[in-house]
Structure formats: C-alpha cells, structure tokens
Amino acid sequence: MTTSPATGPGVDTTNLPASGLIGSGQEGGFMDQARAWFQRVRHGDMGALPAIGGLFALVILFTILSETMLGQQYFLTERNFANLLTQAASLVMLAMALVFVILLGEIDLSAGVTSGVALSLFVVLTKPDTIAMHWLLALFFALGVGVVIGAFIGFFVARVGIPSFVVTLGLFIGLQGVTLILLGDGGVFRIQVPEFLAIQNANMPVWAGWAMLAIVLLVSFATSMWDRRSRDRAGVPNRTITLVWAKLAAIAVVGGFFVAVLSSNRSASVKVIEGVPIVVPIVLVILWIGTFVLDRTSFGRYIYAIGGNAEAARRAGIKVVAIRWAAFVVCSTLAVLSGVFSASKVGSVNAGFGTAIVLSGVAAAVVGGVSLFGGRGRLMHAAIGALVIAVIANGLGLLNLPAGVNFIVTGGVLILAATVDAVSRVRAGGSIMRT
C-alpha cells in the first residue's frame, strides 16, 4: 500500500499518484479550495467561469429587454424555460460529443451530417409502407452508423495520419450525398413514431421529476464516496467531507428550484402542461457517463495526456493511435444522439439535416471553456457553453430581431471565448502555437 505524504489541510497533491482519482491538486478545507481556485484563475485556468458569467449576464439582459421592448415578460417564464431546455438539448449533446476530439486537439466537421445519414436511415427503416422496422431496432442501426463513420474517420486520422480537418471536411460534403440517396427526391420526410417524437415533445409526470432529483443526489453522493475511498486506498489526501455535503446541498437547492418551476402548469390553454421534459434526464445520464469516463478511467486520462502532448504520451506507453480512433467513434455516436433530439423536436428529416449545427457545436464547446489547443476542458463546460448559445438564440428570437443579429452575436461571443482561451494559455506559461 502506498504511504501517504503529509495529509493535513492545504496539502498540495499535484504531484502525488492520482491514477483514476478525482481532486488531484490542492486538497483541504473550503478556504484551501477557494485559495487554490483563485490561484488557478490568476494563472489563466478559468475553466467555465467566463461562460457562467456570460450566461447570468444574458439572462438578466433578456429579462430586462423583454419587459422594455415587448411590454411583457416572455423570457423569464416557466413556459420559455422548458422550451429553452428542449431547444438546447441537441446542441448540448453535440457539444459534448465534440469534446472527445477537441481534447485531442482535433476537430470533426462531419458530426452534424453524420447524424443526418443516421436519421435518414432511421426514417427509411421505420416507414410504414416499406420495412416498418420497430423504432428501437432502427435506432440501434442509426447509432451503428455513427460507430462506423467514427471508425472511418479514426482510421484516416490516427492510422494514416491525414489531418482531421481534411478528413471530416471531405465527409461533410460526401455524407450529404449519402443522405440525398437515402431520402430520394421527396425532400422532407415526416417521422411517424409517437415514442420517438415524445423524446423532445413530451414531459415526465410531476412525481418523476422529483424522483429524478433524488436519483441525481444519490448518484452524486455515491460517486463522491467512491472517489474518497479510492483516494484513501491510494494514500492520497481527501478534501474535507463538509465539501461533499455542501455540493449535495447546492444540487438539492438548485435542482429543487428547477424541478418546482417545471412542475408548475405552463399552459396558456385548458390543457395542462407540466413536468420535466423527457429529454432532460437523458442528457443528464449521458453527461454523467461521459464525465465519469473522462475523469475516472484510463481512457479519459489518456485523452487529456495526448491532447496536452501527444509525443510525450506516446513515449509514456500510451497507445495514441487506439485512443484517437476510439475518441472519433465516441464523437460520431453521440452526434447521432444529438440528431435524434433534433429530429424528435421538429418531427422530420430533410436532405440538409445536420449541416448547420456542427459549427454551433464547436462554438458551444469553445465558449464553455474547452481549449481548441487540446488537453483542457470538461463535458460540463461544453454543456454550459451550449446553454449560452441557446440563450442567445432564444432571447433574440423572443425579441423578434432578425436572424442576422443572432449570427453576429454568436460569432462575437465565439471570438471572445477563443481569445480568452489563447490569453489564458499564455498566462499559464504555454504558447498559442500548436506543437
């Protein structure tokens, strides 16, 4: 058993063995954590802080503008909050998918059209007048398309050595042709599967929303305890248990508020509309699984290592080719899930499905604090960045401003986020030039 160095509060555990452990860095009590966090920010590692600040600023801005420009509050309502969550779901999922390749310093421009091909196959397989396959089996085949395309990209990027930008740009163009062939000349094809459409357009019972919150608290507690036991076995100092209770209390308060808001009737007619949208727990499950993989498995640690310095990772014995290959498979598969959310929302698939969302997904990841240079960022950061992009689109739409304004504002936010990333890297002692 590994013996522990000093284990008191405030011990710097950055250089201690932390294989598979969470919290490697400054351990100790709340004040120790706060000092360590401020120290990281001073050195340029701001994480999702700018995105969180921007999200709050945008909410306040659109709340005020809704009152002044429209004469009535349309933005900060239960109805719009539920709409915002469903509108953001596909972008959140795509941004999280792209994190797996962006952490490697790579890019996948074909992620959106990958979902277009997969959902086109789904439509073909489930059409009542043709194959009429059960929708769950058809969805399995659609996800399989993501696996195959991801493996194809991974082969040429990781094994052959072609830049990911070139490979995925080629697929971005070519896969649109595959979608056209699958759909034919019909243009728009409606999805006629009620269960599939319910993913984005239906809500859970009110009691299920509160049950979801209880499960989130239970899983968070179990994960924290698992982390603490892992650190104890490794002889690595733990943070004070008070921080665990504080985290759970924060989740309970914030989550309880959101569930309460979504549980209220938000219908403007006789029909009652209440409950947490079905898509929300699906996104939360994927977010937790992805975070667990990146934070607590060898695969995740290797991704960060390769993104930080691929040659050093190779010399350390990491199978760089295999990890890169697998990352593209994960990205494409989750991209198909993002397409499922989009198709469920609009209830149809067309020849241009997925062509417009991929750049927004990259923007969401970068805005959230995921570094385009690789090696830095988390799934939660990408999710927050996606919410920022979604709030911009939602707020400007409610104000009836031209679509061009949306593009201008989103582009400006992306440039600002990329600038923050580059400047913070320099402050941290790195370089804005990729090596």
N, C-alpha and C positions, 0 to 999 in steps of 0.2 A: 504493500500500500504506500502511496506517495505521502510523504510527510509534508505538512503544510508549513510554509514560512509564517511570518507574523500574520496573525489573523484578526487583529483588532480593527476598530472602525477607521476608515480613511486609508486603508492599506491599498497601494497601487498594485493591482494584479494584472497589469497589462502583459507582463512577460511570463506569467505563470502558465502552466499547461492548461489549456481550455478546450480540448478537443470535444466537440459536441456540447459545450456548456454555454449558457447564456449569462450575460453580465460581465464578461471579461473586460476589465477596465478598472475604474475607481469604485471600490466597494465601501460599505459602511452605512451610516445612517442617512437621514434625509438631508441634513446640511452637507454631508460629504458628497452626496449625489448632486446637490444643487451647485456646489463649488466646481465639481468635475464637469457638469454640463456647461456652466459659464466659461470654463476654461476651453472646452471644445469649441464653443461658439466663437470665442476670441481668436482661436486658431483657424477659423474658417469652416468648421464642420457644423453647419447649421441644420442639416437634415431637412425635415419638412417644415421648419419654423416659418420661412417666408410664405409657403403655401397656406399654412394655417392662418397666419396674419392676413394674407390676401383674402382668404375665404370669409373671415369675420368682416373685413372691410367691405367686401362685395355684398354680403347680406345686409349690412347696415345701409349701404348706398342704395341698393334696390328697394329696400323698405321705405326709405325717405322719398325716392323718386316715384314710387308707386302712389304714394299719398299726394305728392305735389303735382305730378303730371297727369294722373288719371282721376284724381279726386276721391279715390277709394283704395283700400289696401287689398291688392291682389297677390302680392308676392309672399308675404308672411302669413299664410293661411294653411290650415290643415290640408285642404284640397291640393294646393300647389306643392306643399311639402311631399305629399305622396306621389304627385306627378314627377317631381324632381328626382325622387329615388328611382322610379321606373325608367325615366329618361336617361339617367346616368348609368344604369346597370350595365348596358353593353359596353360603354366606354370604360367603365371601371374594370370590367373583365379583360378587355383588350389591352389596357394599360398594364395590368398585372401580368398578362401573357408576355408582353414585350420586355418586361423587367428581366426575365430569364436570359434574354440575349443581349440586352443593353448592359447588364452587369459584366458581360464578357467583352464589352467594347464593340459589339456587333450590332446589326440592325436587321429587321425583317420588314421590308416594304410590301411583302405579299400577304401579310397576315389577314388583311381585310378581304382580299379576293379569294383567299383560301376558304374563308367562311362562305363566300358566295358559291364556290364549287360544291362545298359540302351540303349547303342548304338546297342547292339546285337538285342534287342527288336525292335529298330527303323528299323534295316535292315530287320527283319522278316516282320514287318508291311508294309513296303514300297516296297517289292519285287514285280515287275510287274506280275510274274507268280503265285503269291499267293493272299494275301489280297489286295495289291495295294492301301493301305490307303493313303490319302493326307498327304504330308510330315509334314505339320504344326500340324495336329492332331496326327500323330505318334510322333512328337517331344514333344507334350504335355504329351503323355503317358510315354515317356522316362524320362521327368522331374518328372513325378509322381513316377517312380521307385526310383529316388533319395529321394523323400519325404518319401516313405515307408521304405527304408533302413535306412535313418537317424532316423526315428521314432523308428525303431527296435533297433538301437544302443543306442539311448537315453533312451529307456525303461530299458535296462540291465545296463547301466552305472548310470543313475540318480535314477531310482526307485529300482532296485535290488542291486546296489552297486558293480557290477563287474568292475574291472579296465578297462579303455577304451583301454589300450594296448592289453589286453587279448581278449576282445570282437572283436575289429577291426582286430586283427591278425587272429582270427578264421574266420571272414568274408573274409579277404584277401585270405585265402585258399579256403573256401567254395564257394564264388561267382565265382571263376574261373571255378568251375564245372558247375554252372548255365550257364555261357557264353558258355561252350562247348556243353551243352544240347541244347541251343537255336540255335547255329550255326550249330550243327551237325558235320559231318566229312569233311565238304567242305574246311576247312582251312581258306582261305581269301575270304571275300565277298565284292565285289565292291558296292559302293553306286552310284546309278544311278539317283540322283535327282539334276538337274542343279542348282536350287536355293540354295540347301544345300551346294553344292561344292563351290558356289560363295562366301560364307561367308569368306573363307580364301584365295581364289584364284582369286578374282576379286577386282576391285578398284571403288571407287566412281568417279563421274565426278569432274573435277577440281573445278568447282564452288561450289560443295557440300562440299569440304574440307574447303574452306573459310567460307561457311555458318556454318559448324561445329565449327570453331574457334569463330565466332560471337556468337553462342549459348553458348559456354563454357564461354565466357566473360560475357554474360548476366546472366547466371545462377550463376556464381561466384559473380557478383555484387549483385544480388537479395539475395543470401544466406548471404553475408556479412551484407547487410542492415537488413535482418531478424534477424540475430544474435544481431546486435546493438540495434534494437528495443526491443528485448527480454531482453537484459541486462538493458536497460533504464526502462522498466516496473518493473523489479525486483529490481531496485535501486542499481545496480551493476555498478562500473566504466567501461567505454569503452576505448578501445585503440583509439589513435588519428586517425581521418579519413584519414590522409595522408598515413597511412599504407595500407588502402584499395586501394587507388589509386596506390600505389607502387606495390601491389600484382597484380592488373589488368594490369599494365604496363609490369610487368615481364611476365605474361601469354601471353600478346599480342606479345611481342618481341620473346620469346622462341617458342611459338606456331606458330607465323607467319613464323619464320625461318623453322621449321619442315614442315609446310604445303607447303611452297615455294619449299623446296627440293623435297617433294613427288609429287608435281605438275609438276615437270620437266619430260621430256621424259627419261626413264631409260632403254629403249630397245636397244639391240645390233643388232637388225634386222630392217626390213622395218616396221613391226607392231609397232604402238605407244603404249607404256605402261606408263601411268601417272595417278596421282590421289592418294588420301589416301586410303589404303586398307580398305575394308568394315568392317573388324573385329575391327579396331581401335575405332570407335565411340561406338560399342557395349561394349567393355571393359571399355571405359570411363564412360558410363552410369551406368554399374554395380559398378564401383569404386565409383562414386558419391553417388549412392543409399546406398551402404554399409557403406560408410563413414558417411553419414547423419544418418543412423540407429545407428551406434556405438557412434557417437559424440553428437547426439541431441535427442535421445529418451531414455525412461526409460529402455527399453530392453538393449540398449548398455551400459548404466551406470551400470546396474546390472551385466552385463558380467564382466566388469572391477572390480567391487566390489567383486564378487565371486572369480575371479582369484587372487585378492590381499589377501583375507582372507575369505574363504567360511563360516567358523563358525560365524565370525562377521557379514557377510551379512545375514545369517540365523537369528541371534539374532535381526538384524535391521528390520526384517519383510519381507525380500526378499524371494520370492518363488524359492529357489535354484534348486529344482528338475525340475520345469517347465522351467526355464531358460536354464539349461543344456540340457534338452530334445530338446528345440527349437533350440539351437545352433547346435546340431548334424544334425537336419533336414536342416538347412540353409547350413551347410557344405556339406552334401551329394548332395543337389540340385545344388549348384554352381559347385560341382565336375563333375556332369553330363554335365553342360555347358562347362566345360573345355574339357571334352571328345568330345563334339560337335565340338569344334575348332580343336582338333587333327584329328578326323575322316574327317572333311571337308578338312583339309590340305593334308592328304595322299589319301583320296578318297576311303578308305576301312576300314573294321573292321575284326580283326582276333581273334583267341582264346586267345591270350596273351595280348589283348588290355588293356592298363591301368596298367599293372603290374609293369612297370619300372619307371613311372613318379612320384609316390606318395612320394618317398624319396627325389626326387629333389624338390618337392613342400615344404616339411618340411625344406629342406636346404635353399630354397629361402626365406621363412619366417624368419628363424633364421638369415641368412646373412643380411637381411634387417633391423634387429633390434627388431623383435618380440621376447619377452622373453619366453623361454621354461618353465620358472617357473610360468608363468601366470601373468595377470594383467597389462602388459605393451606392447605396440606396436599398430600400426595402419595399415590399409589396404594399404596405400601408401608406408609404409615401406616394406611390403611384395612384392608389385609391383616392387619397386626398387631392392630388393634382387633377384627377378626373372630375371630382366634385367641383373644383374651381372652374374648370372648363364648362361643366354642365350648368353651373350657376350663371355664368356669363351668358350662355345661350338662352337659358330660361328667363333670366331677368330682362334681357334686351327684347326677347320675344313678347313678353308681357307688356313692355312699353311701346310695342308696335314700331320699333325702329327698323330701318332697312337691314336686310341680311348682310350687306356690305360692312356695316358697322361691327357686326359680330366677328367677321373675319379680321378686321383691322385690330379690334381689341384683343382677340385671341392671339394673333400674331405678335402684338406688342408684349403681351404677358409672356409668351414663349421666349422672345428675345431677352427680356428682362431676366427670366429664370436661367437661361443659358449663360448670361453674363454673370449672374450670382455664382453659378457653378464654377465658371472659369476663374473668377476672382478668388473664391474661397479655396480653390485648389492651389493657387499661387500663394495665398496666405498660409496654407498648411505646409508649404515647402515643396510643392510639386511643380509641375510645368503644364502649361496649357497645350503643349505639343505632345501628341501621342507618340509613344516609342514602340 
